[in-house]
Amino acid sequence: MKVTDERTGEIFVARDWARSAVEVRVESTATDGARLLRLTGEEARRLAALILFHAARLERPRTILVPPHAEPERRSA
């Protein structure tokens, strides 16, 4: 899979030649060059789940936090 992003350049996702890991290569537009990540199958599934979890949260409406009301002062009899 290949994804193009205007900020980071291109992102490539593929299996390595031995089919033992997933390689994620992020091409950079900066002078530092490309980054290469090798993930095991478990790591790749966890990363995918984390991305899907946060993507789903983006679609939810934002809730506004309301501060709790001050409790009335209690008086003893």
Contacts in CASP RR format, 6 or more apart in sequence:
PFRMAT RR
TARGET T0000
AUTHOR 0000-0000-0000
METHOD contacts of the structure
MODEL  1
MKVTDERTGEIFVARDWARSAVEVRVESTATDGARLLRLTGEEARRLAAL
ILFHAARLERPRTILVPPHAEPERRSA
1 12 0 8 1.000
1 13 0 8 1.000
1 14 0 8 1.000
2 10 0 8 1.000
2 11 0 8 1.000
2 12 0 8 1.000
2 13 0 8 1.000
3 10 0 8 1.000
3 11 0 8 1.000
3 13 0 8 1.000
4 10 0 8 1.000
4 11 0 8 1.000
5 11 0 8 1.000
7 29 0 8 1.000
8 26 0 8 1.000
8 27 0 8 1.000
8 28 0 8 1.000
8 29 0 8 1.000
9 26 0 8 1.000
9 27 0 8 1.000
9 28 0 8 1.000
9 29 0 8 1.000
10 26 0 8 1.000
10 27 0 8 1.000
11 24 0 8 1.000
11 25 0 8 1.000
11 26 0 8 1.000
11 27 0 8 1.000
12 23 0 8 1.000
12 24 0 8 1.000
12 25 0 8 1.000
12 27 0 8 1.000
13 22 0 8 1.000
13 23 0 8 1.000
13 24 0 8 1.000
13 25 0 8 1.000
14 22 0 8 1.000
14 23 0 8 1.000
15 21 0 8 1.000
15 22 0 8 1.000
15 23 0 8 1.000
16 22 0 8 1.000
16 23 0 8 1.000
16 38 0 8 1.000
21 38 0 8 1.000
21 39 0 8 1.000
21 40 0 8 1.000
21 41 0 8 1.000
22 38 0 8 1.000
22 39 0 8 1.000
22 40 0 8 1.000
22 41 0 8 1.000
22 43 0 8 1.000
22 44 0 8 1.000
23 36 0 8 1.000
23 37 0 8 1.000
23 38 0 8 1.000
23 39 0 8 1.000
24 36 0 8 1.000
24 37 0 8 1.000
24 39 0 8 1.000
25 34 0 8 1.000
25 35 0 8 1.000
25 36 0 8 1.000
25 37 0 8 1.000
26 34 0 8 1.000
26 35 0 8 1.000
26 37 0 8 1.000
27 33 0 8 1.000
27 34 0 8 1.000
28 34 0 8 1.000
28 35 0 8 1.000
39 47 0 8 1.000
END
